[in-house]
Amino acid sequence: MQASPTFMKSQGPLTIALSLSLAATSLMAADAPKKKPAAATPAAKTTAKPDAAKPDAAKPDAAKPDDTTAKGSALPDPVAIVDGDPVKKSELEEAFANVLRARQIPADKIPEEQRAEGYRMILDEIILDKLLVKLSAGTKVTDEEVAAKFETIKAQFPSEEELNKQLAAAGETVEKVKKGIGERLRQEHWLDEQIKGRAEVTDAEAKDFYDKNQDQFKTPAQVRASHILIKVPEDAKPEVDAEKKKAAAAIAARAKKGEPFDKLAKELSEDPSAKQNSGDLDFFPADQMVPEFSKAAFSMKKNEISEPVRSSFGYHVIKVTDTKAAETVTLEKAKPQLVAYLQQQKKQTEVEKIFKDIRSKADVKVNLPEAPAAAVPPSPNPAP
């Protein structure tokens, strides 16, 4: 699949999370498109601890409610008044606790100035949410829309049991989540109506962006390769290293004689992913893999099989299965994604204008105290 221009890599659909409880918002986030993760293979570069990005690292029951509400009693009650309606202290505390719980952050680890800033940020969202709820109250949302969105969310969980477990841990119910979905859809429909016709992108605008951002439409040369890994311990003695290299060389010889590479990878590779992908690493640019692996793969021809290649992981036997030359994506080819991206930017800008206008016209009184200034670290070279 053609790689997207770099300007699109971190973009997602416009989401108005303000209309949902934080628990429901987290569930709906699972519905957003996700970038395909890189293959989990020892050949790939790693810059973070292995467990840092595991989905199951953040268990919902790891943070207890008592851990996330510390010092909340210092808040005034109500914390704000929005067009005559109070925002209760308990509402802000619950939202703040949900955020900390979702991020596995104990409240007692947060500096006072960060806590105050966090309360203010969440309160701003609560205030805007209340204003949007009133404005969008008459917007129609069908039960079918809500049910379809909920089913999309539900499909992101391995089972209904797991979904219910996550909801229970967050103190939520299916009914509350569906109510939140309805509120969010109402707000989205209302906002869409407000910005109707204001997010169109002309051909001239698309061409202008393309011409001014050529670097973002370039894709580097790529190689598709499979590999068989024979691991070598970091502290391996020379004789052990030689033994491992000999084993890898024997595998390379078998592959060169015609034995199916994918079968050899499944049977012999010590890369954990080989059982599922038969050693196939898909297409990758040079900077995605460790240098020794990339240098070898990018110097090979299609269907060529390497001799053992040493990296920090061990010895790799590599087979190049396809190549892609570097290219600049043409405007014609990039146009559908480019127009969608520019529309999204315009839409976001218009929505932010609406948010600002809504807030400026509302009668809002915030009772939170000013956030304390962050402590200034002492100068490393104090004056005498």
N, C-alpha and C positions, 0 to 999 in steps of 0.2 A: 504494500500500500504506500502511495506517495506520502512522504513526510509533510506535515503541515508547515507553512511558513512560521518562523519563530515567534512572530507577534501573536499568533493564535494559541500558543502552547498553554498559557495559564488562564485562558478565558473560559468562562462558563456561562450558562444562561442567566438572565436577570432573575434574581430571587428576592422576594420581599419577605424576609424572615420575621419582620416585626409583628405580623399578624398571628403568629403561633406562639404557644408556650415554648420554652427552650427545649423541652424534651421532644415535642412534636417537630420542631425545626430540625433537631439532630436526625430524627428519623427521615425527614423529607430530604435531607442532604444526600441520603443514600440514593436518591432518585436522579441526582445530577450526573451528566456524562463524566466518565473518568478516563484519564489517559491510560493506555495499556501499559502495565508495568514492565520494566526490563526483565529479561529472563533471569531467573535466579540461578546463576551459575558461577563457579569459582573463577571463570575467566573474566567476568565482569568486574569493573572497578567498584570498590566500596569505600565510602568516605564517612559512613556513620556506623554506630554500633548495630550489630545484626538485629537486635530485638526492638530497635527504636521505632520501626515503622510497622510492626506486626499489628494487624487489626485487633487481635485478642489481648494486646498488651494492656489496654485500658478496660479493666473489668468494672462493670457498673456498680458492683457492691464494694469496691475497694475503698471508696471514700464514704465515710458515715456522715449522716446529717449533722451530728455534733461538730464534725471537723470543718464544716463549711459555713457555719453561722456565727462563728466567734466574733465578738465585738459588735454584732449587729444592733445590740440594745442601745448603742450610742446614737442611733439615728433618730431624728424627730418623727413625730407621727401627727399628721400625714407628711410624707416626704415631698409632696407636691400637690397642687390643685390645678386641674385642667378644665377650663370652662365651667368652673363651679363644682366639678367632681373630684373628690380626694383620691390620691394615690397612696394607699396605705403602706406603712412601713413594712408590714408582713409581706406584701406583694413584692417589694423590692428585695427584701431579704431572701425570699424563696427563689426569685430569678437569679440573684447573685450566687446562692448556694448551688443552683442547677449548673451554672457555668463552671464553678469550681469542681463540682462532682464530675462533670463531663471531661474536664481536663486533668483530673486526678491531682488537684492542688489543695493541700491542707490550708485552711484559712490562716492558721497561726504562722505560716511561712511567708505571708504577704506583708511587705512593709506598709506602714500606715498611709503614706502618700499614694501608694498604688491601690490600696483598698478604696480610698476616697475617690480616686480617679475612676476605678472600676464601677463604683456605685453611680457616679455621674453618667458614665457612658450607658449603663444599663437603664438608668432612669430616662435618659433621652429617648431610648428605643421604646420604652413603655409609654411615654407621653405621645410620641408620634403614632404608635400603635392605636392608642385610644382615639386620637383624632381621625385616623384613617378608618377605624371601625364605624365611627359616626357618619363620615362622609360616604362610605361605601355601603351603608346599611340597606339601601334600596336596590342595590345591584343584584341581579338574579344569578344564582348558582344552582344547578340541578343536582339531585341526589346521584344521578348517573356520573356526573363529573367527579364528585367527591369519592364515590365508590371506585371509579377507575384510577384515580390518583392513589387511593389507599392500597389498591391491589398492586400498583407499581412499586410502592414502598414495601409492601409485604413480600414481594418477590425477591427483594434484596437480602432477605433472611433465609437461612438454611431450612427453617421450619417455622410453623405457626407457634410452636412451643417456645422457640428462641425469641420470637417477636414478643410474645406475652411476657417472657422473662425480662426482657429489656424494658418493657413498659412498666412492669411491676417495680423494677429497681429504680425507675425514675419517678415513681408515684403517679403514673399516668394510667389511663384506660383507653381501650379502643374508641369508646364513645367520645372521650375528650380529644383524642387525636383527630378523629373525623370532624369534630366541631372546629378545631384549629385549622384543618385543611380547608373547610368551607370558608372560614374567615380570610384565609390567605388568598383563595381563589377569588373571593369577592373583591378584595383589595386589588389584586392583579387585573381583574376585568375593569374595575373602575379606573385604575391608572392607565390601562391601555386606551380607554375611551378618552381620557384627558389629553393624551399625547398623539392621538390619531392624526396621521398626516404630517407629523413633525419629525419623523425618524427615517424619511425616505432618503435614499442615496442615489445620486445621479451617476451616469457613466463617467462624466468628467471628474467627479470626486473620486471615484474608484481608480481611474487612471492617474490622477494627481498623487494619490497615496502610493500607488505602485511605483511611479517614477521616482518619488522621493525616498523610497525605502527598499531599494533594490537588494540590499544585503539580507533582508528578511525573507526573500523569496529564493534564496540559494540553498540547495541541498548538497552536502558533501558526498564524495564517493563512498559507496557502501559495499560490503561483502556479506554474502550469506555463507555461513560455514557450520559444519558439525565438528564435534571434537570428542575424543576419548581421553579421560583424565586418569592418570596414575598418581595418586597423592604421594608427596614426600614430606615427612615431618620437618618442621623448622630446624630442629636440632639434630637432624639426621647425620650420622657419621658418613665419611666418604664411601665406605663399602656398601652402606645401605642405599645411598644415592645412586651408586653404580648399578646396584641390583634393580632398582626401580626403573632406571633408564633402559636397562636390558629388557625388562618386561614390556615397556612401552615400545621399544624397537621391534620386539616380536609381534606385537599387535599391528604395528605399521606394516610389517612384512606380510602378514596375513591379509590385510586390507588391500595392499598393492597386488596381491595374487588374485584378487577378485571376490573375496568374501564380503558379503553385504556390510557396509559400514554401520548402518543403523542397527543391525543385529549384534555386531561386535560391541557397539556402544551400550546397548541394553544389557548385555551379558557381563561386560568387563569394565566399563567406565565407573570410576569412583566419584563422579559428579552426582550428587543426590537426585538431580533433575533428569538424569539420563533415562531412568525407567519410564518416565512419562513422555519425554520429547525425543528419545533415541539419539541424544547428543546434538540435536538441531538447535542452533542459537539464533536462527532467523537473520534478517539483515541488521547490520550494525555499522556505524561510522568508526573510524580509527580510534577516536578518543573515548569510545565507550568501553573498550577492553584494556587490560593491562598491556604495557608497551611491548613486551616480548611476544605476546600472542598476536597483537595487531600487526606488528612488523612482519611476522611470518605469514599471516593470512593475506595481507595486502600485497605481498610479493609473489603470491601463488596464482596459477591459472585455474580456470574452472575445471573441476573434477580431479585436480591434483591432490595427492595425499602427501603430507609432510613426514619427515623424520621427527623423532621426539623433540619437542620445543619446551625448554625449561622456563618456568615462571615461579613466582613465590608460592604457588599452589602445588606445584609438582611438574610432571611431564605430560604434555598434551600431544596427542596425535590429531592433526587437523586435516579436514577435507573441505575444500572450497566448493560449494555447490552452485553459486551464482554470484554475479557482480552487477553493480549499478554505477555508471559514471556520474561524476558531479554534474549538476545542471542548475540552471536558473528557471524556475517555474514561470511559464508565460502568463501574461495578463489574462488571456482567454481561459486558461486552465485554472488560474487562481481566483477568477472573478466570483464564482458562487460563494466561496468561503470569505473572500475579501468583503463583498457587499454585506454579508451577514454580520461580519465583525464590525464594520463601520455603522451599520444600523444599530447594533448593540451599544456601541459607544454613544451614538446620538440619543438612543432611548435612555441610557443611564444618565446622561447629562440633563435631559428633560425631566426625568423622575426626580433628580436631585433638586432641580429648580422648584418643582411642585412641593417637595418636602419642605424646602426653605420657606416657600410662600405660605404653606399650611401653618407652620410653626409661628411665623411672624404675625399672622392674623388671629391666632388663638390667644385666649386670656390664660396665660400659664404663670403660676407662681411656684418657684422651686425653693424648698425650705432646707436643702442640704447646706451645711457649712462649706466654706471654701476649702479646697484641698490644701493640706499643708505642703509647703515647699520641700522639695527633695533635699536631703542633706548634701552639702557640698564637701567633697573629700578634701582633706588638708593638702596644702601644696607640698610636693616632694622636696622643694628647696625653699623652706621658709626664710623670709628676710631676717637678717640679724637684728 
